[in-house]
Amino acid sequence: MEYRRLYVSGGTYFFTLVTEKRRPLLIKNIDILREAFRRAMKNHSFSIEAIVVLPDHLHTIWRLPPDDYDFSTRWLAIKKHFSLNMEAFPSSESKIKKREKGIWQRRYWEHLIKDDNDLKRHYDYIHFNPVKHGLVNNPIDWEYSSFKKCVQQGLYSSDWGSTEPSNIKEMHIE
């Protein structure tokens, strides 16, 4: 099977990235991850519309510049910076030969946001994710999320998400 990514200049995308073997590396190394994002954003402009970082995966929504579609280069920069600053966990001879550290799953999930309703569903999915995984009882309690910023912007009430929103029940992303 040949997977083809959909590249659209100025697109708004939802992404999921997972650590290899779901190792809980991200929160323990959040400063390295934040620096990886800062460097990528400095070298390849984009905006983070929403994000949540969990121990073994992250979800985010990016908006690319109007004249740019290349999210792959941005993810390469983020994953590379993070990996270079981590100890190795190679899980196969193939990964050792390719000098891969075994930090990230090789692929990631991307979805081009279609409209405002699709965007809202993905915002909700991102912000409810720590509750879904049993890490907190309310999204406001998860430190590694854009939820509090969205509350400040008036997109959510601070008590939103104590129960699963109906618009994300059918979403099976992870």
OpenMM code with the backbone's topology and positions (N, CA, C; nanometers):
from openmm import Vec3, app, unit

residues = "MET GLU TYR ARG ARG LEU TYR VAL SER GLY GLY THR TYR PHE PHE THR LEU VAL THR GLU LYS ARG ARG PRO LEU LEU ILE LYS ASN ILE ASP ILE LEU ARG GLU ALA PHE ARG ARG ALA MET LYS ASN HIS SER PHE SER ILE GLU ALA ILE VAL VAL LEU PRO ASP HIS LEU HIS THR ILE TRP ARG LEU PRO PRO ASP ASP TYR ASP PHE SER THR ARG TRP LEU ALA ILE LYS LYS HIS PHE SER LEU ASN MET GLU ALA PHE PRO SER SER GLU SER LYS ILE LYS LYS ARG GLU LYS GLY ILE TRP GLN ARG ARG TYR TRP GLU HIS LEU ILE LYS ASP ASP ASN ASP LEU LYS ARG HIS TYR ASP TYR ILE HIS PHE ASN PRO VAL LYS HIS GLY LEU VAL ASN ASN PRO ILE ASP TRP GLU TYR SER SER PHE LYS LYS CYS VAL GLN GLN GLY LEU TYR SER SER ASP TRP GLY SER THR GLU PRO SER ASN ILE LYS GLU MET HIS ILE GLU".split()
positions = [
    Vec3(0.0832, -0.1174, 0.0000),
    Vec3(0.0000, 0.0000, 0.0000),
    Vec3(0.0880, 0.1241, 0.0000),
    Vec3(0.0541, 0.2198, -0.0801),
    Vec3(0.1307, 0.3425, -0.0895),
    Vec3(0.0495, 0.4568, -0.0314),
    Vec3(0.0983, 0.5115, 0.0794),
    Vec3(0.0275, 0.6203, 0.1458),
    Vec3(0.0748, 0.7528, 0.0891),
    Vec3(-0.0192, 0.8380, 0.0550),
    Vec3(0.0156, 0.9708, 0.0040),
    Vec3(-0.0432, 1.0759, 0.0958),
    Vec3(0.0395, 1.1667, 0.1367),
    Vec3(-0.0057, 1.2759, 0.2228),
    Vec3(-0.0692, 1.3843, 0.1372),
    Vec3(-0.1637, 1.4550, 0.1968),
    Vec3(-0.2339, 1.5623, 0.1281),
    Vec3(-0.1713, 1.6949, 0.1706),
    Vec3(-0.1017, 1.7580, 0.0783),
    Vec3(-0.0340, 1.8840, 0.1055),
    Vec3(-0.1135, 1.9985, 0.0443),
    Vec3(-0.1531, 2.0949, 0.1296),
    Vec3(-0.2290, 2.2110, 0.0849),
    Vec3(-0.1632, 2.3355, 0.1428),
    Vec3(-0.1218, 2.4276, 0.0567),
    Vec3(-0.0625, 2.5525, 0.1039),
    Vec3(-0.1610, 2.6248, 0.1948),
    Vec3(-0.1099, 2.6714, 0.3088),
    Vec3(-0.1934, 2.7430, 0.4035),
    Vec3(-0.2928, 2.6549, 0.4768),
    Vec3(-0.2772, 2.5245, 0.4658),
    Vec3(-0.3720, 2.4315, 0.5264),
    Vec3(-0.3678, 2.4319, 0.6783),
    Vec3(-0.4786, 2.3887, 0.7355),
    Vec3(-0.4877, 2.3650, 0.8792),
    Vec3(-0.4970, 2.2147, 0.8972),
    Vec3(-0.4050, 2.1596, 0.9753),
    Vec3(-0.3905, 2.0150, 0.9890),
    Vec3(-0.3983, 1.9715, 1.1346),
    Vec3(-0.4563, 1.8550, 1.1550),
    Vec3(-0.4529, 1.7843, 1.2824),
    Vec3(-0.3478, 1.6747, 1.2693),
    Vec3(-0.2628, 1.6601, 1.3715),
    Vec3(-0.1588, 1.5579, 1.3706),
    Vec3(-0.1617, 1.4771, 1.4992),
    Vec3(-0.1225, 1.3504, 1.4877),
    Vec3(-0.0944, 1.2651, 1.6027),
    Vec3(0.0431, 1.2052, 1.5831),
    Vec3(0.1285, 1.2195, 1.6842),
    Vec3(0.2600, 1.1558, 1.6861),
    Vec3(0.2681, 1.0683, 1.8096),
    Vec3(0.3288, 0.9519, 1.7943),
    Vec3(0.3364, 0.8541, 1.9029),
    Vec3(0.4822, 0.8115, 1.9198),
    Vec3(0.5234, 0.7934, 2.0438),
    Vec3(0.6578, 0.7418, 2.0686),
    Vec3(0.6604, 0.5933, 2.0338),
    Vec3(0.7775, 0.5465, 1.9965),
    Vec3(0.7908, 0.4038, 1.9649),
    Vec3(0.7609, 0.3212, 2.0899),
    Vec3(0.6849, 0.2159, 2.0693),
    Vec3(0.6424, 0.1259, 2.1768),
    Vec3(0.5711, 0.2007, 2.2892),
    Vec3(0.5188, 0.3171, 2.2553),
    Vec3(0.4456, 0.4021, 2.3509),
    Vec3(0.5245, 0.4254, 2.4795),
    Vec3(0.6538, 0.4450, 2.4621),
    Vec3(0.7367, 0.4775, 2.5785),
    Vec3(0.6945, 0.6141, 2.6329),
    Vec3(0.6817, 0.6283, 2.7639),
    Vec3(0.6365, 0.7556, 2.8225),
    Vec3(0.7516, 0.8564, 2.8335),
    Vec3(0.7940, 0.9090, 2.7197),
    Vec3(0.9112, 0.9961, 2.7145),
    Vec3(0.8788, 1.1449, 2.7089),
    Vec3(0.7592, 1.1799, 2.6681),
    Vec3(0.7331, 1.3197, 2.6317),
    Vec3(0.7221, 1.4136, 2.7515),
    Vec3(0.6449, 1.3788, 2.8505),
    Vec3(0.6294, 1.4670, 2.9661),
    Vec3(0.7605, 1.4762, 3.0443),
    Vec3(0.8291, 1.3625, 3.0593),
    Vec3(0.9574, 1.3613, 3.1308),
    Vec3(1.0602, 1.4520, 3.0638),
    Vec3(1.0431, 1.4734, 2.9340),
    Vec3(1.1389, 1.5515, 2.8560),
    Vec3(1.0705, 1.6695, 2.7879),
    Vec3(0.9745, 1.7289, 2.8577),
    Vec3(0.8925, 1.8356, 2.7977),
    Vec3(0.9761, 1.9567, 2.7572),
    Vec3(1.0807, 1.9881, 2.8297),
    Vec3(1.1631, 2.1037, 2.7926),
    Vec3(1.2335, 2.0812, 2.6595),
    Vec3(1.2792, 1.9591, 2.6357),
    Vec3(1.3421, 1.9263, 2.5075),
    Vec3(1.2385, 1.9353, 2.3953),
    Vec3(1.1189, 1.8843, 2.4206),
    Vec3(1.0127, 1.8905, 2.3206),
    Vec3(0.9742, 2.0351, 2.2906),
    Vec3(0.9604, 2.1162, 2.3928),
    Vec3(0.9276, 2.2585, 2.3718),
    Vec3(1.0353, 2.3282, 2.2900),
    Vec3(1.1602, 2.2994, 2.3197),
    Vec3(1.2698, 2.3600, 2.2428),
    Vec3(1.2672, 2.3120, 2.0971),
    Vec3(1.2345, 2.1868, 2.0759),
    Vec3(1.2238, 2.1349, 1.9393),
    Vec3(1.1157, 2.2106, 1.8614),
    Vec3(1.0020, 2.2352, 1.9248),
    Vec3(0.8953, 2.3126, 1.8602),
    Vec3(0.9399, 2.4563, 1.8349),
    Vec3(1.0031, 2.5204, 1.9342),
    Vec3(1.0491, 2.6590, 1.9168),
    Vec3(1.1443, 2.6712, 1.7981),
    Vec3(1.2395, 2.5797, 1.7890),
    Vec3(1.3362, 2.5847, 1.6787),
    Vec3(1.2684, 2.5642, 1.5433),
    Vec3(1.1783, 2.4683, 1.5372),
    Vec3(1.1082, 2.4433, 1.4110),
    Vec3(1.0255, 2.5646, 1.3702),
    Vec3(0.9584, 2.6262, 1.4668),
    Vec3(0.8750, 2.7429, 1.4364),
    Vec3(0.9601, 2.8630, 1.3938),
    Vec3(1.0785, 2.8741, 1.4502),
    Vec3(1.1694, 2.9836, 1.4128),
    Vec3(1.2188, 2.9660, 1.2692),
    Vec3(1.2518, 2.8429, 1.2326),
    Vec3(1.3077, 2.8162, 1.0995),
    Vec3(1.2035, 2.7940, 0.9909),
    Vec3(1.0834, 2.7527, 1.0300),
    Vec3(0.9776, 2.7200, 0.9343),
    Vec3(0.8448, 2.7659, 0.9953),
    Vec3(0.8068, 2.8855, 0.9663),
    Vec3(0.6903, 2.9466, 1.0299),
    Vec3(0.5640, 2.8593, 1.0210),
    Vec3(0.4913, 2.8516, 1.1321),
    Vec3(0.3578, 2.7916, 1.1394),
    Vec3(0.3005, 2.8292, 1.2748),
    Vec3(0.1700, 2.8187, 1.2898),
    Vec3(0.1105, 2.8468, 1.4202),
    Vec3(0.0491, 2.7196, 1.4764),
    Vec3(0.0612, 2.7064, 1.6068),
    Vec3(-0.0021, 2.5962, 1.6781),
    Vec3(-0.1363, 2.6481, 1.7271),
    Vec3(-0.2422, 2.5929, 1.6726),
    Vec3(-0.3771, 2.6353, 1.7094),
    Vec3(-0.4239, 2.5658, 1.8368),
    Vec3(-0.3858, 2.4410, 1.8550),
    Vec3(-0.4211, 2.3631, 1.9733),
    Vec3(-0.3188, 2.2504, 1.9859),
    Vec3(-0.2959, 2.2075, 2.1106),
    Vec3(-0.2003, 2.0988, 2.1333),
    Vec3(-0.2271, 2.0334, 2.2681),
    Vec3(-0.1992, 1.9056, 2.2748),
    Vec3(-0.1929, 1.8341, 2.4020),
    Vec3(-0.0764, 1.7361, 2.3921),
    Vec3(0.0033, 1.7326, 2.4985),
    Vec3(0.1149, 1.6388, 2.5073),
    Vec3(0.0843, 1.5445, 2.6221),
    Vec3(0.0844, 1.4152, 2.5916),
    Vec3(0.0646, 1.3120, 2.6925),
    Vec3(0.1963, 1.2355, 2.7058),
    Vec3(0.2078, 1.1450, 2.8019),
    Vec3(0.3363, 1.0777, 2.8209),
    Vec3(0.3919, 1.0098, 2.6954),
    Vec3(0.3059, 0.9484, 2.6130),
    Vec3(0.3556, 0.8686, 2.5002),
    Vec3(0.3063, 0.9145, 2.3630),
    Vec3(0.2309, 1.0224, 2.3566),
    Vec3(0.1868, 1.0736, 2.2264),
    Vec3(0.1429, 1.2181, 2.2405),
    Vec3(0.1265, 1.2815, 2.1272),
    Vec3(0.0758, 1.4185, 2.1262),
    Vec3(-0.0199, 1.4359, 2.0099),
    Vec3(-0.1109, 1.5302, 2.0265),
    Vec3(-0.2033, 1.5724, 1.9209),
    Vec3(-0.1882, 1.7231, 1.9073),
    Vec3(-0.1951, 1.7717, 1.7860),
    Vec3(-0.1851, 1.9154, 1.7655),
    Vec3(-0.2568, 1.9566, 1.6373),
    Vec3(-0.2946, 2.0820, 1.6326),
    Vec3(-0.3498, 2.1428, 1.5115),
    Vec3(-0.2580, 2.2571, 1.4740),
    Vec3(-0.2116, 2.2534, 1.3503),
    Vec3(-0.1251, 2.3581, 1.2970),
    Vec3(-0.1948, 2.4300, 1.1832),
    Vec3(-0.1624, 2.5590, 1.1725),
    Vec3(-0.2005, 2.6373, 1.0551),
    Vec3(-0.0713, 2.6776, 0.9850),
    Vec3(-0.0591, 2.6392, 0.8587),
    Vec3(0.0605, 2.6706, 0.7809),
    Vec3(0.0462, 2.8064, 0.7133),
    Vec3(0.1580, 2.8704, 0.6784),
    Vec3(0.1518, 2.9980, 0.6066),
    Vec3(0.0824, 2.9807, 0.4710),
    Vec3(0.0217, 3.0871, 0.4189),
    Vec3(-0.0555, 3.0773, 0.2934),
    Vec3(0.0229, 3.0207, 0.1743),
    Vec3(0.1530, 3.0425, 0.1721),
    Vec3(0.2344, 3.0001, 0.0581),
    Vec3(0.3155, 2.8737, 0.0861),
    Vec3(0.2781, 2.7985, 0.1881),
    Vec3(0.3604, 2.6853, 0.2303),
    Vec3(0.2714, 2.5667, 0.2656),
    Vec3(0.3135, 2.4489, 0.2225),
    Vec3(0.2383, 2.3255, 0.2495),
    Vec3(0.3227, 2.2201, 0.3202),
    Vec3(0.4497, 2.2487, 0.3460),
    Vec3(0.5455, 2.1466, 0.3858),
    Vec3(0.5484, 2.1214, 0.5366),
    Vec3(0.4500, 2.0485, 0.5866),
    Vec3(0.4512, 2.0121, 0.7280),
    Vec3(0.5532, 1.9025, 0.7554),
    Vec3(0.5874, 1.8230, 0.6564),
    Vec3(0.6825, 1.7118, 0.6771),
    Vec3(0.8194, 1.7615, 0.7238),
    Vec3(0.8684, 1.8697, 0.6644),
    Vec3(0.9976, 1.9253, 0.7043),
    Vec3(0.9922, 1.9731, 0.8483),
    Vec3(0.8811, 2.0311, 0.8874),
    Vec3(0.8653, 2.0788, 1.0246),
    Vec3(0.8688, 1.9616, 1.1234),
    Vec3(0.7948, 1.8543, 1.0923),
    Vec3(0.7960, 1.7377, 1.1815),
    Vec3(0.9341, 1.6738, 1.1856),
    Vec3(1.0015, 1.6684, 1.0734),
    Vec3(1.1374, 1.6144, 1.0716),
    Vec3(1.2271, 1.6934, 1.1663),
    Vec3(1.2170, 1.8250, 1.1628),
    Vec3(1.2996, 1.9094, 1.2491),
    Vec3(1.2665, 1.8861, 1.3966),
    Vec3(1.1382, 1.8759, 1.4297),
    Vec3(1.0965, 1.8549, 1.5682),
    Vec3(1.1427, 1.7188, 1.6186),
    Vec3(1.1145, 1.6155, 1.5402),
    Vec3(1.1513, 1.4807, 1.5818),
    Vec3(1.3037, 1.4658, 1.5922),
    Vec3(1.3754, 1.5269, 1.4986),
    Vec3(1.5215, 1.5169, 1.4988),
    Vec3(1.5805, 1.5853, 1.6215),
    Vec3(1.5378, 1.7085, 1.6503),
    Vec3(1.5915, 1.7788, 1.7669),
    Vec3(1.5627, 1.7007, 1.8951),
    Vec3(1.4405, 1.6547, 1.9096),
    Vec3(1.4046, 1.5793, 2.0290),
    Vec3(1.4906, 1.4534, 2.0405),
    Vec3(1.5024, 1.3801, 1.9322),
    Vec3(1.5774, 1.2542, 1.9329),
    Vec3(1.7259, 1.2744, 1.9606),
    Vec3(1.7831, 1.3790, 1.9044),
    Vec3(1.9258, 1.4047, 1.9251),
    Vec3(1.9584, 1.4320, 2.0718),
    Vec3(1.8601, 1.4747, 2.1465),
    Vec3(1.8807, 1.5078, 2.2867),
    Vec3(1.8311, 1.3994, 2.3822),
    Vec3(1.8106, 1.2797, 2.3283),
    Vec3(1.7606, 1.1672, 2.4069),
    Vec3(1.8555, 1.0485, 2.3963),
    Vec3(1.8507, 0.9607, 2.4956),
    Vec3(1.9256, 0.8355, 2.4838),
    Vec3(1.8542, 0.7450, 2.3828),
    Vec3(1.9277, 0.6514, 2.3267),
    Vec3(1.8726, 0.5646, 2.2219),
    Vec3(1.7996, 0.4445, 2.2808),
    Vec3(1.6948, 0.4010, 2.2075),
    Vec3(1.6199, 0.2799, 2.2393),
    Vec3(1.5972, 0.1991, 2.1114),
    Vec3(1.7003, 0.1742, 2.0297),
    Vec3(1.6730, 0.1059, 1.9025),
    Vec3(1.6119, -0.0320, 1.9261),
    Vec3(1.5079, -0.0619, 1.8506),
    Vec3(1.4332, -0.1858, 1.8762),
    Vec3(1.4566, -0.2942, 1.7723),
    Vec3(1.5401, -0.2643, 1.6738),
    Vec3(1.5647, -0.3653, 1.5712),
    Vec3(1.6996, -0.3398, 1.5051),
    Vec3(1.7506, -0.4445, 1.4384),
    Vec3(1.8748, -0.4293, 1.3627),
    Vec3(1.8590, -0.3229, 1.2539),
    Vec3(1.7428, -0.3202, 1.1923),
    Vec3(1.7142, -0.2223, 1.0878),
    Vec3(1.7291, -0.0799, 1.1406),
    Vec3(1.6761, -0.0545, 1.2575),
    Vec3(1.6855, 0.0797, 1.3155),
    Vec3(1.8295, 0.1131, 1.3532),
    Vec3(1.9021, 0.0154, 1.4021),
    Vec3(2.0421, 0.0384, 1.4366),
    Vec3(2.1214, 0.0729, 1.3101),
    Vec3(2.1003, -0.0022, 1.2026),
    Vec3(2.1702, 0.0245, 1.0762),
    Vec3(2.1379, 0.1622, 1.0208),
    Vec3(2.0137, 0.2060, 1.0394),
    Vec3(1.9716, 0.3373, 0.9889),
    Vec3(2.0006, 0.4488, 1.0889),
    Vec3(2.0682, 0.4131, 1.1989),
    Vec3(2.1037, 0.5073, 1.3043),
    Vec3(1.9805, 0.5753, 1.3646),
    Vec3(1.8692, 0.5029, 1.3687),
    Vec3(1.7483, 0.5536, 1.4330),
    Vec3(1.7562, 0.5211, 1.5817),
    Vec3(1.7121, 0.6131, 1.6627),
    Vec3(1.7230, 0.5963, 1.8074),
    Vec3(1.6055, 0.5218, 1.8690),
    Vec3(1.5005, 0.5019, 1.7941),
    Vec3(1.3854, 0.4311, 1.8499),
    Vec3(1.3025, 0.5174, 1.9431),
    Vec3(1.2991, 0.6460, 1.9183),
    Vec3(1.2231, 0.7396, 2.0021),
    Vec3(1.0791, 0.7515, 1.9526),
    Vec3(1.0629, 0.7682, 1.8233),
    Vec3(0.9317, 0.7930, 1.7621),
    Vec3(0.8884, 0.6772, 1.6745),
    Vec3(0.7589, 0.6554, 1.6646),
    Vec3(0.7090, 0.5690, 1.5574),
    Vec3(0.7498, 0.6360, 1.4260),
    Vec3(0.7766, 0.5567, 1.3249),
    Vec3(0.8264, 0.6126, 1.1995),
    Vec3(0.7277, 0.7065, 1.1328),
    Vec3(0.6028, 0.6759, 1.1399),
    Vec3(0.5023, 0.7579, 1.0733),
    Vec3(0.4258, 0.8410, 1.1747),
    Vec3(0.3436, 0.9291, 1.1229),
    Vec3(0.2516, 1.0052, 1.2060),
    Vec3(0.1213, 1.0195, 1.1291),
    Vec3(0.0164, 1.0526, 1.2021),
    Vec3(-0.1159, 1.0675, 1.1425),
    Vec3(-0.1397, 1.2147, 1.1150),
    Vec3(-0.1882, 1.2458, 0.9950),
    Vec3(-0.2253, 1.3832, 0.9644),
    Vec3(-0.3633, 1.3838, 0.9009),
    Vec3(-0.4347, 1.4900, 0.9250),
    Vec3(-0.5698, 1.5080, 0.8711),
    Vec3(-0.5853, 1.6552, 0.8351),
    Vec3(-0.6199, 1.6834, 0.7108),
    Vec3(-0.6471, 1.8197, 0.6676),
    Vec3(-0.7848, 1.8595, 0.7205),
    Vec3(-0.7897, 1.9673, 0.7962),
    Vec3(-0.9164, 2.0160, 0.8505),
    Vec3(-1.0011, 2.0702, 0.7356),
    Vec3(-1.1267, 2.0234, 0.7300),
    Vec3(-1.2140, 2.0551, 0.6160),
    Vec3(-1.2956, 2.1825, 0.6335),
    Vec3(-1.3449, 2.2058, 0.7563),
    Vec3(-1.4337, 2.3196, 0.7791),
    Vec3(-1.4370, 2.3513, 0.9290),
    Vec3(-1.5175, 2.4489, 0.9682),
    Vec3(-1.5231, 2.4904, 1.1085),
    Vec3(-1.5730, 2.3786, 1.2003),
    Vec3(-1.6687, 2.2990, 1.1544),
    Vec3(-1.7206, 2.1884, 1.2350),
    Vec3(-1.6110, 2.0834, 1.2579),
    Vec3(-1.5357, 2.0522, 1.1547),
    Vec3(-1.4239, 1.9581, 1.1656),
    Vec3(-1.3184, 2.0131, 1.2617),
    Vec3(-1.2904, 2.1427, 1.2515),
    Vec3(-1.1932, 2.2068, 1.3403),
    Vec3(-1.2397, 2.1970, 1.4859),
    Vec3(-1.3654, 2.2254, 1.5131),
    Vec3(-1.4201, 2.2186, 1.6488),
    Vec3(-1.4096, 2.0767, 1.7048),
    Vec3(-1.4442, 1.9763, 1.6243),
    Vec3(-1.4339, 1.8369, 1.6692),
    Vec3(-1.2907, 1.8019, 1.7089),
    Vec3(-1.1955, 1.8466, 1.6296),
    Vec3(-1.0556, 1.8144, 1.6593),
    Vec3(-1.0028, 1.8940, 1.7790),
    Vec3(-1.0461, 2.0190, 1.7949),
    Vec3(-1.0139, 2.0937, 1.9173),
    Vec3(-1.0643, 2.0156, 2.0388),
    Vec3(-1.1899, 1.9733, 2.0329),
    Vec3(-1.2488, 1.8997, 2.1446),
    Vec3(-1.1751, 1.7694, 2.1702),
    Vec3(-1.1397, 1.6981, 2.0640),
    Vec3(-1.0668, 1.5723, 2.0785),
    Vec3(-0.9343, 1.5957, 2.1505),
    Vec3(-0.8612, 1.6963, 2.1069),
    Vec3(-0.7319, 1.7287, 2.1680),
    Vec3(-0.7489, 1.7587, 2.3163),
    Vec3(-0.8427, 1.8455, 2.3476),
    Vec3(-0.8541, 1.8928, 2.4851),
    Vec3(-0.9175, 1.7913, 2.5795),
    Vec3(-0.9941, 1.6974, 2.5260),
    Vec3(-1.0532, 1.5940, 2.6107),
    Vec3(-0.9575, 1.4760, 2.6316),
    Vec3(-0.8525, 1.4672, 2.5514),
    Vec3(-0.7644, 1.3511, 2.5522),
    Vec3(-0.7048, 1.3151, 2.6888),
    Vec3(-0.6590, 1.4089, 2.7703),
    Vec3(-0.6064, 1.3697, 2.9022),
    Vec3(-0.7131, 1.3066, 2.9920),
    Vec3(-0.8390, 1.3481, 2.9763),
    Vec3(-0.9485, 1.2878, 3.0519),
    Vec3(-0.9740, 1.1478, 2.9988),
    Vec3(-0.9775, 1.1345, 2.8668),
    Vec3(-0.9994, 1.0038, 2.8021),
    Vec3(-0.8977, 0.9002, 2.8501),
    Vec3(-0.7743, 0.9422, 2.8694),
    Vec3(-0.6672, 0.8509, 2.9105),
    Vec3(-0.6551, 0.8383, 3.0624),
    Vec3(-0.7473, 0.8989, 3.1358),
    Vec3(-0.7490, 0.8842, 3.2805),
    Vec3(-0.6403, 0.9596, 3.3542),
    Vec3(-0.5826, 1.0608, 3.2912),
    Vec3(-0.4745, 1.1367, 3.3544),
    Vec3(-0.5269, 1.2467, 3.4463),
    Vec3(-0.6449, 1.2983, 3.4153),
    Vec3(-0.7118, 1.4007, 3.4963),
    Vec3(-0.8624, 1.3807, 3.4832),
    Vec3(-0.9376, 1.4478, 3.5671),
    Vec3(-1.0836, 1.4411, 3.5591),
    Vec3(-1.1426, 1.5530, 3.4744),
    Vec3(-1.0669, 1.6605, 3.4570),
    Vec3(-1.1104, 1.7749, 3.3781),
    Vec3(-0.9947, 1.8255, 3.2929),
    Vec3(-1.0207, 1.8680, 3.1700),
    Vec3(-0.9133, 1.9191, 3.0843),
    Vec3(-0.8362, 2.0354, 3.1471),
    Vec3(-0.9024, 2.1173, 3.2265),
    Vec3(-0.8363, 2.2329, 3.2882),
    Vec3(-0.7216, 2.1906, 3.3802),
    Vec3(-0.7245, 2.0662, 3.4268),
    Vec3(-0.6233, 2.0173, 3.5199),
    Vec3(-0.4966, 1.9637, 3.4519),
    Vec3(-0.4977, 1.9520, 3.3186),
    Vec3(-0.3810, 1.8978, 3.2488),
    Vec3(-0.2895, 2.0125, 3.2073),
    Vec3(-0.1696, 2.0110, 3.2583),
    Vec3(-0.0732, 2.1191, 3.2381),
    Vec3(-0.0209, 2.1279, 3.0941),
    Vec3(-0.0164, 2.0168, 3.0240),
    Vec3(0.0521, 2.0103, 2.8945),
    Vec3(-0.0479, 2.0179, 2.7799),
    Vec3(-0.1241, 2.1254, 2.7781),
    Vec3(-0.2337, 2.1397, 2.6831),
    Vec3(-0.2589, 2.2876, 2.6570),
    Vec3(-0.3179, 2.3160, 2.5444),
    Vec3(-0.3578, 2.4534, 2.5111),
    Vec3(-0.4954, 2.4866, 2.5672),
    Vec3(-0.5538, 2.3976, 2.6456),
    Vec3(-0.6903, 2.4189, 2.6936),
    Vec3(-0.7053, 2.5493, 2.7717),
    Vec3(-0.6156, 2.5766, 2.8652),
    Vec3(-0.6270, 2.6992, 2.9458),
    Vec3(-0.6202, 2.8240, 2.8581),
    Vec3(-0.5365, 2.8208, 2.7567),
    Vec3(-0.5284, 2.9328, 2.6627),
    Vec3(-0.6617, 2.9492, 2.5880),
    Vec3(-0.7225, 2.8373, 2.5504),
    Vec3(-0.8514, 2.8418, 2.4805),
    Vec3(-0.9618, 2.8933, 2.5723),
    Vec3(-0.9541, 2.8625, 2.7020),
    Vec3(-1.0493, 2.9166, 2.7991),
    Vec3(-1.0324, 3.0686, 2.8058),
    Vec3(-0.9073, 3.1148, 2.8129),
    Vec3(-0.8796, 3.2591, 2.8172),
    Vec3(-0.9317, 3.3301, 2.6918),
    Vec3(-0.9293, 3.2609, 2.5789),
    Vec3(-0.9777, 3.3184, 2.4525),
    Vec3(-1.1300, 3.3100, 2.4394),
    Vec3(-1.1952, 3.2457, 2.5361),
    Vec3(-1.3399, 3.2347, 2.5337),
    Vec3(-1.3937, 3.1200, 2.4491),
    Vec3(-1.3063, 3.0280, 2.4078),
    Vec3(-1.3497, 2.9150, 2.3256),
    Vec3(-1.4146, 2.8046, 2.4083),
    Vec3(-1.3794, 2.7966, 2.5366),
    Vec3(-1.4341, 2.6964, 2.6278),
    Vec3(-1.4621, 2.7622, 2.7618),
    Vec3(-1.5549, 2.7030, 2.8368),
    Vec3(-1.5693, 2.7391, 2.9774),
    Vec3(-1.4695, 2.6530, 3.0551),
    Vec3(-1.4283, 2.6988, 3.1715),
    Vec3(-1.3251, 2.6262, 3.2470),
    Vec3(-1.3728, 2.4898, 3.2955),
    Vec3(-1.5044, 2.4683, 3.3016),
    Vec3(-1.5555, 2.3384, 3.3471),
    Vec3(-1.5927, 2.2448, 3.2320),
    Vec3(-1.5600, 2.2830, 3.1090),
    Vec3(-1.5899, 2.1984, 2.9926),
    Vec3(-1.5113, 2.0678, 3.0030),
    Vec3(-1.5711, 1.9574, 2.9608),
    Vec3(-1.4987, 1.8320, 2.9434),
    Vec3(-1.5010, 1.7361, 3.0604),
    Vec3(-1.5849, 1.7604, 3.1588),
    Vec3(-1.5917, 1.6632, 3.2682),
    Vec3(-1.6595, 1.5343, 3.2222),
    Vec3(-1.7338, 1.5408, 3.1114),
    Vec3(-1.7869, 1.4220, 3.0434),
    Vec3(-1.7491, 1.4323, 2.8965),
    Vec3(-1.7423, 1.3186, 2.8319),
    Vec3(-1.6975, 1.3163, 2.6921),
    Vec3(-1.7966, 1.3881, 2.6009),
    Vec3(-1.7495, 1.4844, 2.5241),
    Vec3(-1.8364, 1.5545, 2.4291),
    Vec3(-1.8875, 1.4584, 2.3224),
    Vec3(-2.0141, 1.4709, 2.2885),
    Vec3(-2.0758, 1.3780, 2.1929),
    Vec3(-2.0155, 1.3895, 2.0535),
    Vec3(-1.9615, 1.5054, 2.0180),
    Vec3(-1.9083, 1.5229, 1.8826),
    Vec3(-1.7753, 1.4513, 1.8596),
    Vec3(-1.7155, 1.3925, 1.9630),
    Vec3(-1.5895, 1.3198, 1.9420),
    Vec3(-1.6021, 1.1710, 1.9704),
    Vec3(-1.7180, 1.1257, 2.0127),
    Vec3(-1.7340, 0.9838, 2.0458),
    Vec3(-1.7017, 0.8930, 1.9271),
    Vec3(-1.7347, 0.9366, 1.8066),
    Vec3(-1.7131, 0.8520, 1.6883),
    Vec3(-1.5724, 0.8639, 1.6313),
    Vec3(-1.4901, 0.9530, 1.6844),
    Vec3(-1.3550, 0.9714, 1.6320),
    Vec3(-1.2628, 0.8636, 1.6878),
    Vec3(-1.1942, 0.7942, 1.6011),
    Vec3(-1.0980, 0.6891, 1.6417),
    Vec3(-0.9654, 0.7230, 1.5772),
    Vec3(-0.8870, 0.8016, 1.6467),
    Vec3(-0.7636, 0.8550, 1.5897),
    Vec3(-0.6425, 0.7748, 1.6312),
    Vec3(-0.6312, 0.7386, 1.7586),
    Vec3(-0.5069, 0.6774, 1.8075),
    Vec3(-0.4935, 0.5340, 1.7653),
] * unit.nanometer
topology = app.Topology()
chain = topology.addChain("A")
for resn in residues:
    res = topology.addResidue(resn, chain)
    for name in ("N", "CA", "C"):
        topology.addAtom(name, app.Element.getBySymbol(name[0]), res)
